[in-house]
């Protein structure tokens, strides 16, 4: 059952990544952890309003659900269900967008571990894949670094 969840989460991530890049102007060169960046660059340049600011995919939980949230540079966001179908949308207020941008900058994605799952496992907890500034990080309940906790709390809800 867990293997099926992992495969499902991987498929949803691929669909989300492809769908976001289909317009040709997603602003992210690559969502892979091997994306190049200068070692001294701790904060990527701000994306244009149409470009992706951050993507978060959440998998797991008691019911084994998957959902994703994509926030663009202008604060507009789209929620996707486990089948990568739109399940909600909205726009962050200027204050909410600033809070998210500040949390993303403070998280310093360039220097975060690509996988952070060394804490105490939370059975039936969630796993989070977050993509920002060309970097992808994966973490799970019980292992979320403090800087990523601020990012997760600043994002729109992953379920409606």
C-alpha positions in Angstrom: 0.0 0.0 0.0 2.8 2.4 0.9 4.6 1.7 -2.4 1.4 2.6 -4.3 1.2 5.9 -2.4 4.8 6.7 -3.3 4.2 5.9 -7.0 1.0 7.9 -6.9 2.8 10.9 -5.3 5.6 10.7 -7.9 3.0 10.7 -10.8 1.2 13.6 -9.4 4.4 15.5 -8.9 5.4 14.8 -12.5 2.0 15.9 -13.8 2.1 19.1 -11.7 5.7 19.9 -12.9 4.8 19.3 -16.5 1.5 21.2 -16.3 3.2 24.2 -14.7 6.0 24.2 -17.3 3.6 23.7 -20.3 3.3 27.4 -20.9 7.0 27.7 -21.5 7.4 30.4 -18.9 7.3 28.8 -15.6 10.4 30.6 -14.5 12.0 27.5 -13.0 14.8 26.0 -15.0 14.4 22.7 -13.3 12.6 21.3 -10.3 15.3 18.7 -9.7 17.6 18.9 -6.7 20.6 19.1 -9.1 19.4 22.5 -10.5 22.4 24.7 -10.8 22.7 27.8 -8.6 25.6 29.9 -7.6 26.9 28.9 -4.1 26.6 32.5 -2.8 23.0 32.9 -4.0 20.8 32.2 -1.0 17.6 34.0 -2.3 16.5 33.4 -5.9 15.3 36.4 -7.9 11.6 37.2 -7.5 9.5 35.6 -10.2 7.3 37.6 -12.5 3.6 37.6 -11.7 2.9 34.7 -14.2 5.8 32.6 -12.9 5.7 30.0 -10.2 6.8 31.2 -6.8 6.4 27.9 -5.0 4.9 24.4 -5.4 4.0 22.1 -2.5 2.7 18.6 -2.8 1.4 16.8 0.3 0.9 13.1 0.4 -0.1 10.6 3.0 -2.2 11.0 6.0 -4.6 8.4 7.4 -6.5 8.3 4.0 -3.4 8.3 1.9 -4.4 11.5 0.0 -2.4 13.6 -2.3 -2.9 17.3 -3.1 -0.8 20.1 -4.4 -0.7 23.9 -4.2 0.9 26.2 -6.8 1.5 29.8 -5.9 2.5 32.3 -8.7 4.5 35.4 -8.2 1.4 37.6 -8.1 -0.1 35.6 -5.2 -2.7 33.7 -7.3 -2.8 30.1 -6.3 -4.3 26.8 -7.6 -5.0 23.7 -5.6 -4.8 20.3 -7.4 -6.3 17.1 -6.2 -4.7 13.6 -6.3 -5.6 13.3 -10.0 -3.9 16.7 -10.7 -7.3 18.2 -11.4 -8.0 21.8 -10.2 -9.7 21.6 -6.8 -9.7 25.3 -5.9 -8.0 28.6 -6.5 -7.7 32.1 -5.0 -5.3 34.9 -4.5 -3.2 35.8 -1.4 -3.6 39.2 0.0 -0.6 41.4 -0.3 0.2 40.8 3.4 -0.1 37.0 3.0 2.1 37.1 -0.1 4.7 39.1 1.7 4.6 36.6 4.6 5.1 33.7 2.2 7.9 35.5 0.4 9.6 36.2 3.7 9.3 32.6 4.8 10.7 31.4 1.5 13.7 33.7 1.7 14.3 32.8 5.4 14.2 29.1 4.5 17.2 29.5 2.3 16.4 26.6 -0.1 19.9 26.6 -1.6 21.2 25.4 1.7 18.4 23.1 3.0 19.0 19.3 2.9 17.2 17.9 -0.2 15.6 15.2 2.0 14.8 15.9 5.6 13.2 12.8 7.2 15.5 12.0 10.1 13.1 12.9 12.9 10.6 10.7 14.7 8.3 9.1 12.1 4.7 10.2 12.4 2.5 7.2 11.4 -0.3 8.3 9.1 1.5 11.7 8.8 2.2 13.7 5.7 5.2 14.0 3.4 5.8 17.3 1.7 7.7 18.1 -1.5 8.3 21.8 -1.9 9.8 23.4 -5.0 11.1 27.0 -4.9 13.8 28.8 -6.9 14.9 25.7 -8.8 15.3 23.6 -5.6 13.2 20.7 -4.5 13.1 19.6 -0.8 11.3 16.7 0.7 10.3 16.4 4.3 7.7 14.7 6.5 5.7 15.3 9.7 8.1 14.8 12.6 11.1 16.0 10.5 10.0 19.4 9.1 12.9 21.9 9.7 11.7 25.1 11.5 12.3 27.3 8.4 10.0 25.0 6.3 7.3 25.0 9.0 7.0 28.8 8.4 6.7 28.2 4.7 4.0 25.5 5.1 2.0 27.7 7.5 2.2 30.6 5.0 0.8 28.5 2.0 -2.8 28.3 1.1 -4.5 25.2 2.5 -3.8 22.0 0.5 -7.4 20.8 0.9 -10.6 22.8 0.6 
